[in-house]
């Protein structure tokens, strides 16, 4: 085996991050439905920075300081906040050039858990190819951290991780050992021709559909709508 190859692996949930941390220079946080898709949408729309916070209490503190704050729990906007984590919320003209705060059920929790890694970037299907091209350029060990749903496995994040993995491994410069990574790859290969159909019965898609968020689902499951790559710097996400 060529020992000079870098590793790319997949961690299914934030709860399993302990087993992987400190081995990877780059952590890609993925929350396809919908936090990381919304974050990419925000930067594509010209938001200057986004502050991810894990708790509603912190979100309220920022709101009291005058920040525009998005807060979502269990798929719904938390009462009293400006918006939730719909990608469409971040396409508004008034957000351009603004520093925005976001707290979500899963995605911002995963970002917080990974914050001490050398480099933390945001991954989604919406920025898939741009992100993969950037990762390949870095030539470092990569961990795809799936946000899951309340620390449980979910399909859409795992499929996105598998898509990232597939592109990196195809270069011949990366390898992977973990069963989680192999599973992610094969889930992606099964789903890649029809994400919407494959994920029709996934738990979170059903959850969002019940909240009449079908347009969000379509947006989040459509690859390569943007080339922005958000990166965590000093507690804030900014555009690379």
N, C-alpha and C positions, 0 to 999 in steps of 0.2 A: 504493500500500500504506500502511496505517496504521502509521507507525513507532513508535507508542506501545505496540504490542503486545509482550508479553514472549515469550521463546523457551523452548520445551521441546524437548530433544533426547535421543537415546538413544545411549549408548556401550555396545557389545556386550560388551566384556571389560575388566578392569582394565589389561591391557597397552596398550589404546588410550586410556587416560585422559589421558596426556600431551598428546594432540591437542586435548583439550577443556578441560583445567583452567584455572582463573582467569577463565573467561568466564561462570560461573554462580554466583549467590549461594547456591543450594540444590542439594545433591547428594542424590539418593535412592538409597541402596544397596539392591539387590535380590538375594536369593538364595532363591528360592521353595522349592527342595528342598535344604537345609532350614533353613539358618542364620537367615534373617530371619523365617521363619515361627516358628521356635523362640523367637527374641527377643521377638516380639509375644506369643507364648503365655506367656512368662515374666512380662512386665509385666501381662498380663491376669490372671495368677494372683497378682499382688501382690509380685513381686520388687522390691526398692527401687532397685537399680542393677545394671547388668551391664557388666563390664569386658571389652571385646573385645581379644584379643591375637593377633598373627599367628603366633607360633611356639610350639612345644611347650615349648621351654626356658623362655620367659616364663611359660607356664602352670604349669610345675613350680615356678617361684619363688613364684608366688602360692599354690600348694598347700602349699608348705613354711611359708608364713605363716599357714596355717589356713583359707584360703578354700575354699569349695565350687567345684570346677572341672569344667567340661565340656570335653572335647577329642575331636575327630573328625578322622580322616583317611581318605580314600577310602570314606566312608560308614559307617565302623565306629568304635566307641568305642576310644580309645587306651588300652592297658593301664595300669592304675594310677590312672585318673581316675574321678570320681564318676558321670559320665554323658557322653553324646555330644551330638548336636544334634537329637534327636527332640523335637518339640513336646510330646509327652506326658511327657518327663522333667521338664519345667518346670511341670507342673500339680500337683506334690506339695505337700502342706500344709507340710512342713518348709522349703520355699523362700520362703514368704511373709515379706516384710520383710527378706530376706537380700540381701547384695551378692554376686553370683555372677560367676565368670570364665568366659569361653568362647573357645576357639580352634578354628577349623574350616579345612577344606581351602581353601575359596573365599571365604566371606562375610566372615570377620574380616580376611582379607587385603585385600579391597576396601574395607572400612571404614578400615583403616590407610592405604591409598593416598590416600583422599579426606579424611583427617582435618584437613588445613589449609584446606579450603573454609570459607566463612563459616558455613554451616549444613549439617550432615549429619543426615539422618533415615533411618529404616529403613522400607522398603516391602516388602509381600508381598501376595498375593491376599487373605490373611486380614484385612488392615486397609485394603483398597483404597479404599472409599468415604470413610471417615473421613480417610484421608491426602489424597485428592484434594480434599476440601472444605477442608482446612487449607491445602494448597498454593494453591488458588484465592484464599483469603483473603489470603495473603502477597503475591500479585501481584509475584513476582520471577522472574528467569530460573532455569529448572530443568533439571538434567541427571539423567537416570535412568541410573545406573551398574550394569550387569548384572555379577554376579560370575562368570558363566560356569562352565566346568569346567576348572580348571588352565590358565587363560588362553585357553581356546577358547570359541567361541560355543556357547550352549545355547538351546533353544527356550523353556523355561518362564520364564526371567528376561526374555527378549525379549518374550514375550507379556504378561507383567505390566507391563513398561515401556510396551507399546503400549496397554494398558488405561488406564494413568495418563494417557498422552498424549491419548487419545481424549476423556477427560473434560475435560481442561484446554482442548483446542482447541475443544470444543463451546461453551465460554463466549464465544468470539469475542475473548477478550483475549490469546490465545496463538497463536503461529505456530511452524512448524519448517521447516528448510531441508535437513537432512541426509538422505541416502539411508537411513542406518541407522534414522532415525526413521520414514520412510515404510514401510520394510520391517516394523518393529515394529508399526506400526498395522495393516497388512494381515494380518500373522500373528495378531494379536489378533482381528480381525474374523472370520477363518477359524475360530478356536478357541473363541470366546466362548460358544457354545451347548453345548459339550461338552468342557471342558478335559481330562477323564479320557480320553475317546476320542481326542482330537486328539494328546495327548501319549503315547499308548499305546506308540509305538515310539521315543520320545525316549531318548537314550543314558542319561541319569541316572535316568530312571524305571526303565529296565531294570536298571540297576546296583542300585538300591534294592530292586527286586522280587526280584532274586537274593539279596538279604540278608534277605528276608522282612519288608520294611518297608512292606507295602501300606497299613496303617492310617495311617502317616505320610504316604504319598502322598495318600491321600484327604483327610486333614486339610489338607495344604498347598495342595491344588488346590480347596479350597472357599472361595469369596470371603466376605468380610464377617462373620467370626466375632467380631471385636473392633473397638473404636473407639480402641484405644491407638495412640499415635504415639511411638515411641522417638526420642530426639534425643541427639546426642553433645555432651557438655559436659565440658570439661577431661579428656578421655580416658575418660570413663565415659558409658554410655548411661543416660539417665533418661527418665521419661515426661513428655511435654509437659503 
